[in-house]
Amino acid sequence: MTSLDQFVTAVIASPSQYTELDRIYVHNRVLGLVGEGDPIAASDDQLTSLTDALVKTAIQNGKIEATQSDEDILADQLMDLVTPLPSVLNQRFWDKYQVSPQTATDYFFNLSKANDYIKTRAIAKNVVFPAKTPFGDLEITINLSKPEKDPKAIAAARNQPQDGYPLCQLCMQNEGYLGRLGYPARSNHRIIRLTLGGNTWGFQYSPYAYFNEHSIFLDQEHRPMVINRQTFTNLLEIVQQFPHYFVGSNADLPIVGGSMLSHEHYQGGRHEFPMMKAPIARTIDLGIAGVKAGIVKWPMSTIRLTSQDLVALTDAAVKIHETWKNYSDESVDVRAYTDGTRHHTTTPIARKVGDDYVLDIVLRDNQTSAEFPDGIFHPHQDVQHIKKENIGLIEVMGRAILPARLKTELAEVGKYLLDQPNQMVAMHQAWADQLKATNTITADNVTTVIDMAVGNVFARVLADAGVFKWDDAGEAAFDRFVAAMHD
């Protein structure tokens, strides 16, 4: 049996809309995509391996060029054949939801892996390790599946005219989109429709997941990110619908926001982040009945709200957010506005713990200064050799997404620490010298020393992004902010 015949059999056996009666039709569809020359053999009978073989066949037959864009577009067209139509998928998802929310998400998640929408092979290349810090075990990842983004480019992109099709990579128009040079293939992409606050939203998985069941919830309308009462209501409504998932929103301002500010969306999934394990350092009173509140022992300034009353919980979140938007404290460089430009917003994260709903509200400030041109509450220059990009939702919660360059760069740092010939880049020199001076380095422990040092740098990165520091001045300033909510 050729790879083409194996693939057609896999299509018929898949949960798509095709049956045995469609075999000839599917066979001819595949022929049209890959050409009629002899199919190249697959390395095994896995669906991804069969697809790889058919992509190579298409190149051999002159149907596509041997470029990443052409190969990705064809691979996703082939995988589209094993993927149910959006209407069919949505019907199956909500039928399974009647059994339980987790039954529905399990179905959708497994399908999204099986049809290679979630790029499991690329994700497996990422480097992941824990790092002990004074704030608990942080999660360090070196992202080898996607290129890093420059914060200035992200901010500039927010102001660019949006007139293409699809308008952005989060729009629903991506569902089934062929793709083009410089724009990802999405033929096998599917979106679950749901209702939030009376409006239609979409639920999908991230193709390059940063954690387990990394989900995206996106507004049907293409409109900019915003944090307001409706945001908190939407997050809690998602947790009600999917109580086994957390969900959070990136901030709605450049520098402290995520990489896509032009389209309203949230991220969620099944993962317990380090911040979620962090304890309450001290309780506070917001004056809202039925809501427990406390300052979290976490490098980024976070207030944790807990309640079974969703209206009261939303009221408390709004009170924090609206007070913070207009709050300044020059003694700790906190300024709500400069020259009419707003600098304050929040990063909210919702989850359910037992019968309680929990909202973590992280205070964000995106000011810049002559001393800190990239951001006063952004990774400072002395740690940018490890991390210079925006501190978004995932990193706020304690999971570092570090650039791919570090895999090779840290290997060279290791050689330097062992006094071996190396090509260590200059920006790591001061850090490496400090590691040499404070550790006894051996071939057996050099990787551990570097990993722990990277973890401590990430803890510093988060501390840089915290508006109220964990010192006497910072804690007093945090208390003044809490008091301001009663004024």
C-alpha positions in Angstrom: 0.0 0.0 0.0 1.5 3.4 -1.0 1.6 6.4 1.3 -1.3 7.9 -0.8 -3.4 4.8 -0.2 -2.6 4.8 3.5 -3.5 8.5 3.7 -6.8 8.0 2.0 -7.6 5.1 4.4 -6.7 7.3 7.3 -9.1 10.0 6.0 -11.9 7.6 5.7 -11.2 6.3 9.3 -11.0 9.8 10.7 -13.8 11.6 12.4 -14.3 13.8 9.3 -17.4 13.7 7.2 -16.0 11.1 4.7 -17.1 7.5 4.5 -16.0 4.4 2.5 -18.3 5.6 -0.3 -16.1 8.7 -0.7 -12.8 6.8 -1.2 -12.4 7.4 -4.9 -13.4 11.1 -4.4 -10.8 11.5 -1.6 -8.1 9.7 -3.6 -8.7 12.1 -6.5 -8.7 15.1 -4.2 -5.2 14.1 -2.9 -4.0 13.3 -6.4 -5.0 16.8 -7.4 -2.9 18.3 -4.6 0.2 16.1 -4.8 0.4 15.1 -8.5 0.2 11.7 -10.1 3.8 10.5 -9.9 4.8 7.6 -7.7 4.2 8.5 -4.1 7.2 8.7 -1.8 7.1 6.1 1.0 6.4 7.3 4.5 8.7 6.6 7.4 5.8 5.0 9.4 2.0 4.9 9.3 1.5 8.0 11.5 -0.8 10.6 9.9 1.9 13.3 10.2 4.5 11.0 8.5 2.0 10.2 5.7 1.5 13.9 5.2 5.2 14.5 5.1 5.6 11.9 2.4 2.8 13.3 0.3 4.3 16.8 0.6 7.7 15.4 -0.7 5.7 13.7 -3.5 4.2 17.0 -4.5 7.7 18.6 -4.6 8.9 15.6 -6.7 6.0 16.1 -9.1 6.5 19.8 -9.4 3.2 20.7 -7.8 4.8 23.0 -5.2 8.2 24.5 -4.5 10.4 23.2 -1.8 9.8 26.2 0.4 8.4 26.3 4.0 5.4 28.3 3.0 4.4 26.0 0.1 5.0 22.9 2.2 3.0 24.2 5.2 0.1 25.2 2.9 -0.1 21.8 1.3 0.3 19.9 4.6 -2.6 21.8 6.1 -4.7 21.2 2.9 -4.1 17.5 3.3 -4.9 17.6 7.1 -8.1 19.5 6.2 -9.4 16.2 4.7 -9.3 14.5 8.2 -10.9 17.5 9.9 -14.7 17.8 10.3 -16.4 20.9 8.8 -16.9 23.7 11.3 -20.6 23.1 11.5 -20.0 19.3 12.2 -17.3 20.0 14.7 -19.3 22.5 16.6 -22.3 20.2 16.8 -20.1 17.3 18.1 -18.4 19.6 20.6 -21.6 20.9 22.2 -23.1 17.4 22.1 -20.1 16.2 24.1 -20.4 19.2 26.4 -23.7 17.8 27.6 -21.7 14.9 29.1 -19.2 17.3 30.7 -17.2 20.4 29.7 -14.0 18.3 29.9 -15.4 15.7 27.6 -15.9 18.4 25.0 -12.5 20.0 25.4 -10.8 16.6 25.4 -12.4 15.9 22.1 -11.4 19.2 20.5 -7.9 19.1 21.9 -7.2 15.6 20.7 -8.6 16.4 17.3 -6.4 19.6 17.1 -3.3 17.5 17.8 -4.3 14.6 15.5 -4.8 17.0 12.5 -1.5 18.7 13.2 -3.1 22.1 13.9 -1.3 22.0 17.3 2.3 21.6 16.1 3.3 18.9 18.6 6.5 18.1 16.8 7.7 21.7 16.9 6.6 22.1 20.5 8.6 19.1 21.5 11.8 20.9 20.5 11.3 23.5 23.3 13.6 23.4 26.3 11.7 23.3 29.6 13.1 23.2 33.1 12.1 24.4 36.6 14.1 26.9 38.7 13.9 27.4 42.4 13.7 31.1 43.5 12.6 33.0 46.6 9.1 33.2 45.0 8.8 29.4 44.5 9.7 27.2 41.5 9.4 29.2 38.3 9.0 27.5 34.9 11.7 28.3 32.3 11.1 27.5 28.6 13.3 28.3 25.7 11.0 28.7 22.7 12.4 26.8 19.7 9.1 26.6 17.8 8.4 30.3 17.1 10.6 33.3 16.5 10.8 36.0 19.2 9.1 39.3 18.7 10.5 42.8 19.3 8.5 45.0 21.7 8.9 48.1 19.5 7.6 46.2 16.5 4.6 44.9 18.5 3.8 48.5 19.6 4.2 49.8 16.0 2.0 47.0 14.6 -0.9 48.1 16.9 -1.1 51.4 15.0 -0.8 50.0 11.5 -3.9 50.1 9.3 -5.7 46.8 9.3 -7.1 46.3 5.8 -6.0 42.9 4.7 -7.7 39.5 4.7 -7.8 38.1 7.2 -7.4 41.3 9.2 -5.2 39.5 11.7 -4.2 36.1 12.8 -6.9 36.0 15.5 -9.8 36.8 13.2 -12.4 34.1 12.6 -11.7 34.6 8.9 -8.6 32.4 9.5 -10.8 29.3 9.8 -10.0 27.3 6.6 -7.8 30.0 5.1 -5.3 28.6 2.6 -2.3 30.8 3.7 0.2 32.7 1.7 3.8 33.8 1.9 4.4 35.5 5.2 0.9 34.4 6.5 0.3 31.0 8.1 -1.7 28.2 6.5 -5.0 27.6 8.3 -6.9 25.0 6.1 -7.2 22.6 9.0 -8.1 25.3 11.6 -11.4 25.1 13.4 -13.1 27.4 15.9 -15.8 26.5 18.5 -18.5 29.2 18.7 -19.8 30.3 22.1 -21.6 33.2 23.7 -20.0 35.7 26.1 -21.9 38.7 27.4 -24.5 38.3 24.7 -21.9 38.3 21.9 -20.4 35.6 19.7 -16.8 34.5 20.6 -14.6 31.8 19.4 -12.6 29.1 21.2 -9.5 27.5 19.6 -6.2 26.1 20.6 -2.8 27.7 20.1 -0.8 26.0 17.3 2.4 26.6 19.2 1.2 25.9 22.7 3.2 27.3 25.7 1.5 25.0 28.2 -1.1 22.2 28.5 -4.2 22.8 26.4 -3.2 26.4 25.6 -6.4 27.9 24.5 -7.4 31.2 22.9 -10.8 32.8 23.3 -11.4 35.5 20.6 -14.0 38.1 19.9 -15.9 37.6 16.7 -15.4 41.3 16.0 -12.0 42.6 15.1 -11.5 45.3 17.8 -8.6 46.3 20.1 -7.8 44.8 23.4 -9.5 46.5 26.4 -9.7 45.9 30.1 -13.0 46.9 31.7 -16.0 45.5 33.6 -17.0 43.4 30.6 -13.5 41.8 30.5 -13.9 40.6 34.1 -17.4 39.4 33.4 -16.3 37.5 30.3 -13.4 35.8 32.1 -15.7 34.6 34.9 -18.3 33.5 32.4 -15.6 31.4 30.6 -14.6 29.8 33.9 -18.2 29.0 34.5 -18.5 27.3 31.1 -15.1 25.5 31.4 -14.4 25.2 35.2 -11.4 22.9 34.5 -9.6 25.8 32.7 -8.1 29.0 33.9 -8.4 32.1 31.6 -6.7 35.5 31.6 -6.3 38.6 29.5 -3.2 40.3 28.5 -3.0 44.0 29.4 -4.4 46.4 26.8 -1.3 48.7 26.6 2.0 48.4 24.7 5.1 47.2 26.6 3.0 45.6 29.4 0.6 43.9 27.0 0.8 40.8 24.8 2.0 40.6 21.2 -1.4 41.1 19.6 -3.2 44.2 20.9 -5.4 44.8 17.8 -7.9 42.0 18.5 -9.7 41.3 21.7 -8.8 37.9 23.0 -8.0 35.9 26.1 -5.8 32.9 26.8 -6.5 29.9 29.0 -6.0 26.2 29.5 -5.2 23.4 32.0 -2.1 24.3 33.8 -1.3 25.4 37.4 1.2 28.2 37.1 3.7 29.2 39.8 1.7 32.4 40.6 -1.4 30.3 41.3 0.6 28.4 44.0 1.9 31.6 45.6 0.4 32.4 49.0 -1.3 35.5 50.3 1.3 37.7 52.1 -1.3 39.8 53.8 -5.1 40.2 53.6 -6.7 43.5 52.7 -10.2 44.9 53.0 -11.8 46.3 49.8 -15.1 47.1 51.5 -17.0 44.7 49.3 -19.1 42.1 51.2 -18.5 38.5 50.3 -15.1 39.0 48.7 -11.9 38.0 50.3 -8.8 40.0 49.1 -5.1 39.8 49.7 -1.7 40.8 48.4 0.0 37.8 46.8 3.6 37.0 47.7 4.7 37.4 44.1 7.3 39.6 42.3 4.6 41.3 40.2 2.2 43.4 42.3 -0.9 41.2 42.5 -4.2 41.3 44.4 -6.1 38.0 44.7 -9.9 38.1 45.0 -11.9 35.1 46.1 -15.7 34.7 46.2 -18.7 32.6 45.2 -20.6 35.8 44.3 -19.7 36.7 40.7 -21.2 40.1 40.8 -19.4 41.1 44.0 -16.1 39.6 42.5 -16.6 41.7 39.4 -17.3 44.8 41.5 -14.0 44.3 43.4 -12.0 43.8 40.2 -13.5 47.0 38.7 -12.7 48.9 41.9 -9.0 47.9 41.7 -8.8 48.5 38.0 -10.5 51.9 38.0 -8.5 53.1 41.0 -5.3 52.0 39.5 -5.9 53.6 36.1 -5.8 57.1 37.8 -3.4 56.4 40.7 0.0 57.9 41.0 2.8 57.8 43.6 5.8 59.7 42.6 7.9 58.3 45.5 8.0 54.9 43.7 7.9 56.2 40.1 4.2 55.3 39.7 2.4 57.7 37.3 -1.0 57.2 35.8 -0.5 59.7 33.1 2.3 61.7 31.5 1.5 64.4 28.9 -2.0 63.0 28.7 -0.9 59.4 27.9 -2.4 56.7 30.1 0.1 54.3 31.6 -1.9 52.1 34.0 -3.9 49.0 33.3 -4.2 45.4 34.8 -3.6 41.8 33.8 -6.6 39.8 35.2 -6.6 35.9 35.5 -9.6 33.9 36.5 -10.0 30.3 37.7 -12.2 28.1 39.9 -10.9 26.5 43.1 -13.5 24.2 44.6 -16.7 26.2 44.8 -14.8 29.5 44.8 -14.0 31.8 41.9 -10.6 33.4 42.1 -9.5 36.5 40.2 -5.8 37.6 40.3 -5.5 41.3 39.4 -1.9 42.2 38.4 -1.1 46.0 38.4 0.8 47.2 35.2 2.5 50.4 34.4 4.1 51.0 30.9 6.0 54.2 31.5 9.5 54.7 30.0 12.2 57.1 31.1 15.7 58.2 30.0 17.2 55.6 32.4 14.8 52.9 31.3 13.9 53.6 27.7 12.3 50.1 27.2 10.1 50.5 30.3 10.5 51.5 34.0 8.5 48.3 34.9 10.0 46.1 32.1 13.1 43.9 32.2 16.0 46.3 32.8 19.1 46.4 30.6 21.3 44.2 32.8 18.9 41.2 32.4 18.1 41.8 28.7 20.8 39.4 27.6 18.3 36.7 28.8 15.0 38.4 28.4 14.1 41.7 26.7 10.6 41.0 25.3 7.2 42.0 26.7 6.2 40.4 30.0 2.7 39.2 28.9 0.1 37.0 30.6 2.0 33.7 30.6 5.2 35.2 32.0 3.2 37.2 34.6 2.1 33.9 36.0 5.7 32.6 36.2 6.4 30.7 33.0 9.3 32.2 31.1 9.1 32.2 27.3 12.7 32.8 26.4 14.1 33.3 22.9 15.5 30.4 20.8 19.0 32.1 20.6 19.6 31.1 24.2 19.9 27.4 23.4 23.2 27.9 21.6 24.3 31.0 23.6 24.0 29.2 27.0 25.9 26.2 25.6 28.8 28.7 24.9 28.4 30.2 28.3 28.9 26.7 29.7 32.1 26.2 27.7 33.3 29.6 29.0 32.6 28.6 32.6 34.6 25.4 32.1 37.5 27.3 30.6 37.0 25.6 27.2 37.3 27.2 23.8 34.0 29.1 23.2 32.2 31.7 21.2 30.2 33.3 24.0 28.5 36.5 22.9 29.7 39.6 24.7 26.4 40.5 26.3 26.7 37.4 28.6 30.2 38.3 29.8 29.5 40.1 33.0 26.8 37.5 34.0 29.1 34.6 33.2 32.0 36.2 35.2 29.7 36.6 38.2 28.7 32.9 37.9 32.4 32.0 37.8 33.2 34.1 40.9 30.3 32.7 43.0 30.2 29.0 42.0 32.6 26.1 41.8 32.0 24.9 38.2 32.5 21.3 37.1 31.4 19.4 34.0 28.8 17.7 36.2 27.2 20.8 37.6 27.6 23.4 34.9 24.2 22.9 33.3 22.5 23.0 36.7 24.4 26.2 37.6 23.3 27.9 34.4 19.7 26.7 34.6 19.4 28.0 38.2 21.0 31.3 37.2 18.6 31.7 34.3 15.7 31.1 36.8 17.0 33.8 39.1 17.3 36.2 36.2 13.7 35.5 35.3 12.7 36.2 38.9 14.5 39.5 38.6 12.7 40.2 35.3 9.4 39.7 37.1 10.6 41.9 40.0 11.5 44.6 37.5 8.0 44.5 36.1 6.4 44.7 39.6 5.2 48.2 40.3 5.5 47.9 44.1 8.8 46.2 45.1 9.2 43.8 48.0 11.0 46.2 50.3 9.8 48.6 53.0 9.2 51.4 50.5 7.3 49.2 48.1 5.1 47.5 50.6 4.3 50.9 52.2 3.4 52.2 48.7 1.2 49.2 48.1 -0.6 49.9 51.3 -1.2 53.5 50.2 -2.7 52.2 47.0 -5.1 49.9 48.9 -6.0 52.8 51.2 -6.8 54.9 48.0 -9.5 52.5 47.1 -11.4 53.6 50.2 -11.2 57.3 49.4 
